[in-house]
Amino acid sequence: MLLVLDLLPPRTCRPPLSPRRRILYGRRKGTVLILFAVMLIALMGMLAFAIDVGVTIHHRASLQNAADASALAAADVLERGQLFVNETVVRTVAQQYFALNRPEATPNVQLGRWNPVTRDFTPGTASPLTVNAVRVWVEWPYSSYFGKVLGHETYRSRAEAIAIGGRDIAGPRDIVLMIDQTAALLTPRPDQYAPGEDAPADYPQNAKRALKEAAEQFITDVLTDYPDDRIGISGFADQTGSEAELTNAAATLRDVFDISRADALIFSHQKYLDEAGGRYPGAPPRLGLALDGDSQGQVGGRQIATGGNSRGDAKKVLILVSDGSSENDPDPRSVAVQLAAAGFHIHTITVGASSALMRQLVVGDGRNYVIPTPSSSPSVSYAQMRQAFQAAFDQIAGKQSPPPKLVK
């Protein structure tokens, strides 16, 4: 007889739900529907927020691009004279370039002065020769998309741009060229001469020779194109002194660089060593003293620019040529701030590697220029140094307008 065993578990029957449990089970279905409705509202709010934030970012970026382009274009055509600024032209160009990017918005355009030391903008054209910047700002309202669900009908985006630039189209200017006399501008390649040249009749092909030739061309260009301008020259190391008072006599100024003079500026590195620096033996230089020698009873750039041959109505321009090494006696940064407050404009020409200090000394309409040398760029040639010096002097002279630059 065959026995079959039933290995399946015995069947069980679920007991019927009590009336109370049936009521609770039915209520659960209603809870899910309520939660879904609440979450849908939250999701709609998040969607509205995400879309409106994206739209805001888009409008803000496009407005900023339009303001930047408008300010740069306006600064590029800015011209300042003794009695006027071409304000109408500047405003028209600013509005035209803004409209190319955001025609539905109307920008506000201001002309004024940007102070690179305090980094602030002062609107106004009452002093035409101090106008060096254009400010463009705009505030534009636009409708929200889903933000209305949360009660936000409109939003506002704002953009601002300040660009510096422009050029002087009238003098007069009192310009002082201040030249570092330490060995920094003589090395490396101290006594490498051009073919057919040699000491003592010729200058070696170093940075100072490139400076000499560019400075002589600068003197010729300025006094030919702007006969009302005057130029002075000073030399400095740890002391400072006048090489030429303000004058418009080009021959007198070029004579300062004549190596045959007994008291000429020292340009031969070997002669610099033999004579222990000549009239300027100390090192490192004191840039603060070169800018203003008053604290030590010496003649610096400020003393020449305000000396006997200066004019009260002339724009005061200082050109500092150095590698940027300096003793802080006095602190050159503090001196630059004082000169900026007195209405001076300082250009710095850095010979060699870029210098943070030389950039910090720029005030007014000044710019910083960097001249590569073999010490900072081993492959640089004498011709390249000469070209870099000339490009810097051409911009300072007014032959080339410096490119406009965004500062905010």
Phi, psi and omega in degrees: 000130184263127179258131177251120182267133177270104183272354180288144179294152180295141181290139176240149179250131178292131181291147180297144179292142177285160179304323181293319181292326178298321181294316180296320180296321179293325179294332180300320180298322178292327180296316180299319180296320179293316179299320179297318180296318179296314181296326179297320178296317179297318179296321177296321177296317178295321178297317178299317180297314182297316181293315182291326175295317178298318178296320179298315179298319179298312182295319181296316180295316182291324176295320179294319177299318180294319179295318179299311181297320181296314181294318180296316180296320181292318179295332182291333181257002181295129175229135181235135178239185181296325187241355186205165170231141181284063187297320182297316179297316182299314180296319180297315180296318179300314181292323179295314182290328177293318182295333177295334182257318180222078185295340183279349180251151179246119183276157170260133184239129177231143172252146180181207186239129174260125178261110183289343179282307180271350179054052175224158184248129177246111182288154177132149180235022182296327176250091190305319185290347179265354181286120183221009186212156176234131178248129177238126177218152184210145173230124189231121177274146178212153183285145175279164178264276179271354180297340179298333178300328181261010176092010179258102182283318183223159173233167177229137174243144182229143178220149179216141176217139175233127178236140176256154180166207180090172180214154176280131177248005177207147177271206355273162175234141169254109188249132177238124177263117183249119190245124176297128182253011177280174182291353183302324182272358183259340185250164351283206184041054190298321186232040175274122185252157175290158179304133180083001180246157179195166177285155001265003188283341187235161175274139172291159183275072177242187183298327182289329176291317177300320177296315180303311184291321178291322180294320178297319178293322178300315180299315180297314183296313184297311186283344173278314184278330183228076186296345178279348179285156174229147184233138172235163182225137174228155173244155180202153167219250170270359170233166180223149181202162181275133173259331177201128175288168180304129180202161171248020177269101185300322181297321178297320181288318180294334180296335179300329184265009181282114186291344181280349179289142179296327182252029182291160169299138185280120180244343177275126181298320180295320178293325176300316179291317183297323184261013178053041176093359178064227181282350181232074189278340189280154176207149357288167181289165175243099185293326178298321179290324178298323179288318182211107183274004188300324184296337179246012181066031182244174183257107176252194182300320181295320182294323178289318183292338180245015183282197188298330182265006182278165177240138181295332182266004183274146175285130184266117184236124176248136178240110184259121181247117182194173175269355176099353175284144185195149166272146181267054179220088000279169179294117184297331179294316179296321179296318180298320178298318179295320179292323177298318179296332180273004176089014179280158175236126185241122168262143175237135176244110183270121180263113183108214182292150179303141184237125178298321181298315181297325177292324182289341182274354179288127177223164180063226180273009184292162174225160174257132178240142182243127180254110179292141177230167179303335179288329179261331179222094189306333184270000185290142181259168177298319180300323179290321176297316180298317180294320180294318175300315183295321179297319178296313181294326178298319179292318180295322182294335182103358178291329177233130176284131177296145181296145178296155186217131176285131177244350177201000000 
